[in-house]
Amino acid sequence: MIAPTVATAQIDVPDDRARGFDPAWTAALAAMIAAQGLLQPILVRLLPGGRYALVAGLHRLRAFGLLGRASIPVHISAAGSDDAARLDEVRENLGR
């Protein structure tokens, strides 16, 4: 199944993420994505007004930015609250 894509400019990154951001890892990941493509879409949640909130995949999202790509493949979370989205984030990071 091919994942839908969302414009990276439409994705908001919450301030209270469970994991930190590592610029060096993002640069390395961007090189890997350029060579082999994105293996796992990021996870986002649809917000009122048509924007999206990142649930999981900050390094992948930022790597796409480094590569100058305007959209990214996504899976849409069914989380109906911030707490449910946090659980999705933890599950996705542990599972991967």
C-alpha positions in Angstrom: 0.0 0.0 0.0 1.3 3.4 -1.0 1.1 6.0 1.8 -0.5 9.3 1.1 1.7 12.4 1.1 1.4 15.7 3.0 3.1 19.0 2.3 5.9 19.3 4.9 4.7 22.9 5.4 1.4 21.6 6.7 2.9 19.6 9.5 3.3 21.3 13.0 5.8 19.8 15.4 4.6 19.8 19.0 7.0 21.3 21.6 6.5 18.5 24.1 8.0 15.6 22.1 9.2 12.5 23.9 12.5 12.4 22.0 15.0 15.1 21.3 16.4 16.2 18.0 19.8 15.3 16.7 21.0 17.4 13.7 23.9 14.9 13.0 21.5 12.0 12.9 19.2 14.0 10.6 22.0 14.7 8.2 23.0 11.0 8.1 19.3 10.0 7.7 18.9 12.5 4.8 21.8 10.8 3.0 20.3 7.3 3.5 16.9 8.6 2.3 18.5 10.1 -0.8 20.2 6.8 -1.5 17.4 4.3 -0.8 14.2 6.3 -0.3 12.0 6.6 2.8 11.3 3.1 4.2 8.8 4.1 6.9 6.3 7.0 6.5 6.0 9.4 9.4 3.0 9.4 11.6 0.8 12.5 11.8 -2.6 13.5 13.3 -5.1 15.6 11.5 -5.9 18.9 13.2 -8.9 21.1 12.9 -8.4 23.5 9.9 -6.6 20.9 7.7 -3.2 21.1 9.3 -1.3 18.1 10.8 0.6 17.5 14.0 3.6 15.3 13.9 3.2 12.2 16.1 6.4 10.3 15.2 9.2 10.8 12.7 10.8 14.2 13.5 14.2 13.1 12.1 12.6 11.8 8.9 10.6 15.0 8.5 13.7 17.2 9.0 15.7 15.0 6.7 13.1 15.6 4.0 13.6 19.4 4.6 17.3 19.0 4.2 16.7 17.2 0.9 14.4 20.1 -0.2 11.4 17.9 -0.6 8.1 19.6 -0.3 6.0 16.6 0.7 6.5 13.4 2.7 4.6 10.1 2.9 2.5 9.8 6.0 0.3 7.4 8.0 -2.6 9.2 9.7 -3.0 8.5 13.4 -6.5 7.9 14.7 -5.5 9.5 18.0 -8.3 11.8 19.3 -6.3 13.5 22.0 -2.8 14.7 22.8 -2.5 11.8 25.3 -3.5 9.3 22.7 -1.0 10.8 20.2 1.8 10.6 22.8 1.0 6.8 23.2 1.2 6.5 19.4 4.5 8.3 19.4 6.0 6.0 22.1 4.6 2.8 20.4 6.0 3.8 17.0 9.5 4.6 18.4 9.6 1.4 20.5 8.3 -0.7 17.6 10.8 0.7 15.1 
